[in-house]
Amino acid sequence: MTGDQSPVGTPPPGCPAHGDRYPLYQLADEAPAVYERLRARGPVVPVDLSPGVPASLITGYNEALRVLRDPTTFRKDPRGWQQTVPEDCPVLPLMMYRPNCRHADGAAHSRLRLAVTDSLDRVDLFALRGYVEKSAEILIGRFAGRGAGDLVADYARVLPLLVFNEMFGCPPDIGDRLVQGMSGIFDTVNAKQSNEIMRDAVLELVRLKRREPAQDVTSWLAEHPVELTDEEMMHQILTLLGAGTEPLQNLIVNGLRLLLSDERFAGDLSGGNLQVEDALDEILWTDPPLANFAMTYPREDVEFRGVTLPKDQPVVISLAAANTDPALATEHRGGNRAHLSWSAGPHTCPAQGQARLIASAAIEKVLDALPDMELAVPTHMLKWRPGPFHRALHSLPVNFPPVAVTRGDGGQAASTPAADVPAPKEGLAAVLSARRSAHGPTSRLGHLRRATRSWLRHG
């Protein structure tokens, strides 16, 4: 439940049945049911992003497209709204104006976005996959011998940082501060302090690359013909890191959750990484890592689908609600990329190709290294982090036979039984055996996955 528990049959506080603004900042475990209730109220719903911070949430797919494709009416510059909220507003660090392409319109947006897209286009995708695989092997090797792990804390939370450190030429000490700051902002916890940590770390990186350029995205931004200032460079990097750490972590975790729990994917013998790509398509439709985002601010009061959208008040796109709008009647999502999880219009995510490559390689790597991996708890017991913007699990606990992960031929990871890993205590072994017996479908998924991978490797 979000917020306080309510008696059976009584709408919870903030429910549309009460006619008030829904507290989006409390959104967590029951998100899909909340979106269904909000859509029933209409394609535009009043919400609070944090206590006392109102916004209009767009829940309809077609309405979302209309907003995202109309930058003349719905501008990205938040400074008019920013003047109306206190400095300690929890969502301010994520929404405040920065001179980046996300908050720019018109010619200013075109200039900044050109620097970003040109720099990203110089990334060698083959090398990028190598960064992911190398980083994944390091992380998997740290917990593979235990026979258990948390794919959030042990894997997905750290992996994007390691990859982005390579892409941006970021030293580890700066990277650690970046992740600390970004996580705090998305959780809206100590947001002001987190923003300062993140800003200082990126500015230090920018100045380092001005002095010592290399073959990385930060240096390419510095060299770009549009001649970005240090301040502009810092904010383009913050934007890319914001999209490439927390949301990418959530895409990896949500994809793994689906693959480990849904027999449609575990039993797919169609070949190669197709099941991973289909799972990512499914997640981007149904559980996008940024559930509510792509904020815009009307230039004037706007009448929209029978609702007045006030000037400068945030209009937030519910990517999750719009993607699952029943009006779409979209049941076959594999290979269908018409979802809004990368946004739409002139502000479509410029790094979606790189993000998808990182997520798919990360998922393939851990499934190949630990083919007998199973969820340690049923999916309904998994807990989601509350917050107005993201769709993020607290943890994704898994069990598997302990293995030693070694470097194989051709740079592939090879898994072998870990003979030097002590057997689990009898009590723990009994608990795990009982859990597998009690959740038969999860256990069957492990057998299906083993058969699939054996078939793919040996024919």
C-alpha positions in Angstrom: 0.0 0.0 0.0 1.1 3.6 -0.4 1.0 5.7 2.7 -1.3 4.6 5.6 -3.2 1.4 5.4 -7.0 1.9 5.0 -9.9 -0.3 6.1 -11.1 -2.7 3.4 -13.5 -0.9 1.1 -12.4 2.6 2.1 -10.5 4.6 -0.4 -6.9 5.4 0.8 -5.9 9.1 1.4 -5.3 10.8 -1.9 -7.4 8.3 -3.8 -9.3 9.9 -6.8 -12.5 8.9 -5.0 -11.8 11.7 -2.5 -11.5 14.3 -5.2 -8.2 15.7 -4.0 -4.7 15.6 -5.4 -3.1 12.1 -5.3 0.2 12.0 -3.3 2.5 10.8 -6.0 5.4 10.9 -3.7 3.9 8.0 -1.8 3.7 5.8 -4.9 5.3 2.4 -4.4 4.1 -1.2 -4.3 0.6 -0.7 -5.7 1.6 1.5 -8.6 -0.2 -0.4 -11.4 -3.5 -0.3 -9.4 -3.0 3.4 -8.7 -2.5 4.2 -12.4 -5.7 2.3 -13.3 -7.7 4.4 -10.7 -6.1 7.6 -11.9 -6.9 6.8 -15.6 -10.5 6.1 -14.6 -10.6 9.7 -13.4 -9.5 11.1 -16.7 -6.4 11.7 -18.9 -5.4 14.7 -16.7 -5.3 14.2 -12.9 -4.2 16.6 -10.1 -1.3 15.2 -8.0 1.2 16.3 -5.4 4.8 15.7 -6.3 5.8 16.3 -2.7 3.6 17.7 0.2 2.1 20.9 -1.0 3.7 20.8 -4.5 0.9 20.4 -7.1 1.2 19.2 -10.6 -1.0 17.9 -13.4 -0.4 14.2 -14.3 -1.0 13.1 -17.9 -2.2 9.5 -17.9 -3.5 9.0 -21.5 -1.2 7.9 -24.3 -2.6 10.3 -27.0 -2.7 13.2 -24.5 0.9 12.5 -23.6 2.0 12.7 -27.2 0.1 15.9 -27.7 2.0 17.5 -24.8 5.4 16.1 -25.8 5.1 17.2 -29.4 4.0 20.7 -28.7 7.1 22.6 -27.3 5.5 26.0 -28.2 2.6 25.5 -25.7 4.4 23.2 -23.2 7.9 24.6 -22.7 10.7 22.9 -20.7 12.0 25.9 -18.8 10.9 25.5 -15.1 12.1 28.9 -13.8 8.5 30.4 -13.6 7.5 27.4 -11.4 10.7 27.4 -9.5 10.0 30.9 -8.0 6.9 29.5 -6.3 8.5 26.7 -4.3 10.7 26.9 -1.2 14.4 26.2 -1.5 14.1 23.0 0.6 11.4 21.5 -1.7 12.3 17.8 -1.9 11.7 17.6 -5.7 13.5 20.9 -6.5 17.0 19.4 -7.2 15.5 17.1 -9.9 13.2 19.7 -11.4 15.1 23.0 -11.0 16.4 24.9 -14.0 19.8 24.0 -15.3 21.4 25.2 -18.6 21.0 21.7 -20.2 19.2 20.4 -23.2 16.4 19.0 -21.0 15.4 22.4 -19.8 16.0 24.4 -23.0 13.7 25.2 -25.9 14.1 26.4 -29.4 17.6 27.4 -30.7 19.2 27.0 -27.2 17.9 23.4 -27.1 19.2 22.6 -30.6 22.7 23.9 -29.7 23.1 22.0 -26.5 21.5 18.8 -27.9 23.9 18.9 -30.9 26.9 18.8 -28.5 25.4 15.9 -26.6 24.3 13.8 -29.7 27.6 14.4 -31.5 29.6 13.3 -28.5 27.5 10.2 -27.9 27.8 9.2 -31.5 31.6 9.0 -31.1 31.1 6.2 -28.5 32.3 2.9 -29.9 29.4 0.5 -29.3 31.6 -2.5 -29.5 33.9 -1.1 -26.8 30.9 -0.1 -24.8 29.7 -3.7 -24.7 33.2 -4.7 -23.7 33.0 -2.2 -20.7 29.7 -3.7 -19.6 30.9 -7.3 -19.8 34.2 -6.5 -18.1 32.5 -4.6 -15.3 29.8 -7.3 -15.0 32.4 -10.1 -14.6 34.0 -8.2 -11.7 30.7 -7.7 -9.9 29.4 -11.2 -10.5 32.7 -12.7 -9.2 32.2 -10.9 -5.9 29.0 -12.7 -5.0 28.8 -15.8 -7.3 30.6 -18.0 -4.7 28.1 -17.2 -2.0 25.1 -18.9 -3.7 23.0 -15.9 -3.0 22.9 -12.2 -3.8 20.9 -9.0 -4.2 20.9 -8.0 -7.9 20.3 -4.4 -6.9 23.0 -3.8 -4.3 25.5 -6.4 -5.6 25.0 -5.7 -9.3 22.7 -3.2 -11.0 23.4 -0.3 -8.7 27.1 -0.5 -9.3 27.3 -1.6 -12.9 26.2 1.7 -14.6 28.7 3.6 -12.5 31.6 1.4 -13.6 30.5 1.7 -17.3 29.9 5.5 -17.1 33.3 5.9 -15.4 34.8 4.5 -18.6 32.5 6.4 -21.0 33.1 9.8 -19.3 36.7 9.2 -18.2 35.6 9.6 -14.6 38.0 8.6 -11.8 36.4 6.3 -9.2 36.4 8.8 -6.3 34.4 11.3 -8.4 32.1 8.5 -9.6 31.3 7.4 -6.1 30.1 11.0 -5.2 28.1 11.1 -8.4 26.1 8.0 -7.5 25.6 9.2 -4.0 24.2 12.5 -5.1 22.0 11.0 -7.9 20.4 8.4 -5.6 19.6 11.0 -3.0 17.9 13.2 -5.6 15.7 10.5 -7.0 14.7 9.4 -3.5 14.0 13.0 -2.6 16.0 12.4 0.6 18.5 15.1 1.7 17.9 16.4 -1.9 19.7 19.7 -1.4 22.8 18.2 0.0 22.8 15.5 -2.7 22.5 18.1 -5.4 25.6 19.9 -4.0 27.6 16.7 -3.8 26.7 15.9 -7.4 27.4 19.4 -8.7 30.8 19.6 -7.1 31.8 16.1 -8.4 30.9 16.9 -12.0 32.6 20.3 -12.0 35.7 18.6 -10.8 35.5 16.1 -13.7 35.0 18.9 -16.2 38.0 20.8 -15.0 40.1 17.6 -15.1 39.2 17.0 -18.7 39.9 20.6 -19.7 43.4 20.0 -18.4 43.9 16.4 -19.5 41.6 15.5 -22.5 41.2 11.9 -23.6 39.0 9.7 -25.7 35.8 10.0 -23.6 32.5 11.8 -23.7 33.6 14.5 -21.3 36.5 15.5 -23.5 34.4 15.4 -26.7 31.9 17.8 -25.1 34.8 20.1 -24.2 36.1 20.0 -27.8 32.8 20.4 -29.5 32.5 23.4 -31.9 29.5 24.9 -30.1 32.0 25.8 -27.4 30.3 24.9 -24.2 31.2 26.7 -21.0 32.3 24.8 -17.9 28.8 25.4 -16.4 27.1 24.2 -19.6 29.4 21.1 -19.8 28.7 20.3 -16.2 24.9 20.3 -16.7 25.0 18.2 -19.9 27.0 15.6 -18.0 24.6 15.8 -15.1 21.7 15.2 -17.5 23.4 12.2 -19.1 24.4 10.7 -15.7 21.0 11.3 -14.3 19.5 9.2 -17.2 22.3 6.7 -17.1 22.6 5.7 -13.4 19.3 5.5 -11.5 17.0 4.8 -14.4 19.4 2.4 -16.1 19.8 0.5 -12.8 16.0 0.2 -12.6 15.8 -1.0 -16.3 18.3 -3.7 -15.6 16.6 -4.8 -12.3 13.1 -4.7 -13.7 14.2 -6.7 -16.7 15.9 -9.4 -14.6 12.8 -9.5 -12.3 10.6 -10.3 -15.4 13.0 -12.8 -16.9 13.3 -14.7 -13.5 9.6 -14.8 -12.8 7.8 -15.1 -16.2 7.6 -18.5 -18.0 7.0 -16.7 -21.3 10.6 -15.6 -21.4 12.3 -18.6 -19.5 10.9 -21.1 -22.0 11.7 -19.1 -25.2 14.0 -21.2 -27.5 13.9 -18.8 -30.3 17.6 -18.1 -30.1 20.4 -15.8 -28.8 19.5 -12.8 -26.8 16.0 -12.4 -28.3 14.3 -13.2 -25.0 16.3 -10.4 -23.3 15.3 -7.9 -25.9 11.7 -8.9 -25.7 11.8 -8.6 -21.9 13.2 -5.1 -22.2 10.4 -4.2 -24.6 7.9 -5.5 -22.1 9.5 -3.6 -19.2 9.6 -0.3 -21.2 5.9 -0.7 -21.8 4.7 -1.8 -18.4 7.4 -0.9 -15.8 9.5 1.9 -17.3 12.4 2.9 -15.0 11.1 6.5 -15.0 7.5 6.0 -14.3 6.5 9.7 -14.2 8.7 12.3 -15.8 9.2 14.5 -18.9 7.9 17.6 -17.1 6.7 20.6 -19.1 5.4 24.0 -18.0 2.6 25.8 -20.0 3.5 29.3 -21.3 -0.1 30.4 -20.4 -3.2 28.9 -18.9 -4.2 26.1 -21.2 -7.6 24.4 -21.6 -6.7 20.7 -22.2 -9.2 17.9 -22.4 -11.6 19.9 -20.2 -9.1 20.8 -17.6 -7.3 24.1 -17.1 -3.5 23.6 -16.9 -2.2 26.7 -15.0 0.7 28.7 -16.4 4.1 27.5 -15.2 2.6 24.7 -13.1 4.3 21.3 -13.8 2.6 19.0 -16.3 4.1 15.6 -15.7 3.8 12.7 -18.1 3.0 9.4 -16.5 5.0 7.3 -18.8 3.8 4.1 -17.0 0.1 5.1 -17.1 0.2 6.3 -20.7 2.1 3.2 -21.9 -0.6 0.9 -20.3 -3.5 3.0 -21.5 -6.2 0.5 -22.5 -7.1 2.7 -25.5 -3.8 1.4 -27.1 -5.0 -2.2 -27.1 -1.4 -3.3 -27.4 -0.9 -6.8 -26.3 2.2 -7.9 -28.4 5.0 -5.7 -27.1 8.0 -7.7 -28.2 9.7 -5.6 -30.8 7.1 -2.8 -30.5 9.0 0.4 -29.7 6.1 2.8 -29.7 6.1 3.3 -26.0 6.9 6.6 -24.4 9.6 5.5 -22.0 12.3 7.4 -23.9 9.8 10.4 -24.1 8.8 11.7 -27.5 9.1 14.8 -29.7 12.2 17.1 -29.7 13.3 16.0 -26.3 13.4 12.2 -27.0 16.2 10.6 -25.0 19.4 11.0 -27.1 21.1 8.1 -25.3 18.5 5.4 -25.7 20.6 3.2 -28.0 23.5 3.2 -25.5 21.2 2.7 -22.5 19.5 -0.3 -24.2 22.8 -1.9 -25.1 24.1 -1.5 -21.5 20.9 -3.0 -20.1 20.8 -6.0 -22.5 24.5 -6.8 -22.1 24.2 -6.6 -18.3 21.2 -8.9 -18.2 22.7 -11.4 -20.6 26.0 -11.5 -18.7 24.5 -12.4 -15.3 22.0 -14.9 -16.7 24.8 -16.6 -18.6 27.2 -16.6 -15.6 24.5 -17.9 -13.2 22.1 -20.0 -15.4 20.5 -21.7 -12.3 19.6 -18.4 -10.6 16.1 -18.1 -9.1 14.3 -15.5 -7.2 14.6 -16.0 -3.4 11.1 -14.7 -2.8 7.9 -14.7 -4.8 7.4 -11.5 -6.8 4.5 -10.2 -4.7 6.9 -10.0 -1.7 9.3 -7.7 -3.5 9.2 -4.1 -2.2 9.3 -0.9 -4.3 11.0 2.3 -3.3 8.4 5.1 -2.8 8.8 8.2 -4.9 7.0 10.3 -7.5 9.4 9.7 -10.4 11.0 6.3 -10.5 9.9 2.6 -10.6 12.6 1.1 -8.4 12.9 -2.1 -6.3 14.6 -1.9 -2.9 16.2 -5.3 -3.6 16.0 -8.3 -5.9 17.3 -11.3 -3.8 18.3 -14.4 -5.7 19.6 -17.9 -5.0 21.8 -20.2 -7.1 24.3 -23.0 -6.8 27.7 -21.4 -5.8 30.0 -21.0 -8.8 33.4 -19.6 -9.6 33.2 -17.1 -12.5 36.4 -17.1 -14.6 37.4 -15.4 -17.8 36.7 -17.7 -20.8 37.9 -17.8 -24.4 36.8 -14.8 -26.5 36.2 -12.7 -23.5 33.2 -14.6 -22.4 32.4 -15.5 -18.8 32.5 -19.2 -17.9 30.8 -20.6 -14.8 31.9 -23.7 -13.0 30.8 -25.2 -9.6 32.8 -23.6 -6.9 34.5 -26.6 -5.2 36.2 -24.4 -2.6 33.0 -22.8 -1.5 31.7 -24.4 1.7 28.2 -25.9 1.6 25.5 -23.8 3.2 24.5 -24.7 6.8 22.0 -27.5 7.0 19.3 -25.1 8.3 19.8 -22.7 5.4 19.8 -25.5 2.9 16.5 -26.8 4.3 15.0 -23.3 4.1 16.1 -22.9 0.5 14.8 -26.3 -0.4 11.5 -25.7 1.2 11.2 -22.3 -0.6 11.9 -23.9 -4.0 9.3 -26.6 -3.3 6.7 -24.0 -2.2 7.2 -21.9 -5.3 7.2 -24.5 -8.0 6.9 -22.1 -11.0 10.1 -20.4 -9.9 11.9 -23.7 -9.7 10.6 -24.8 -13.1 11.9 -21.5 -14.6 15.4 -22.6 -13.5 15.1 -25.9 -15.4 13.6 -24.2 -18.4 16.5 -21.7 -18.4 19.1 -24.4 -18.1 17.5 -26.3 -21.0 17.3 -23.1 -23.1 21.0 -22.2 -22.6 22.2 -25.7 -23.2 20.2 -25.9 -26.5 21.5 -22.5 -27.6 25.1 -23.5 -26.9 25.1 -27.1 -28.2 22.1 -27.3 -30.6 
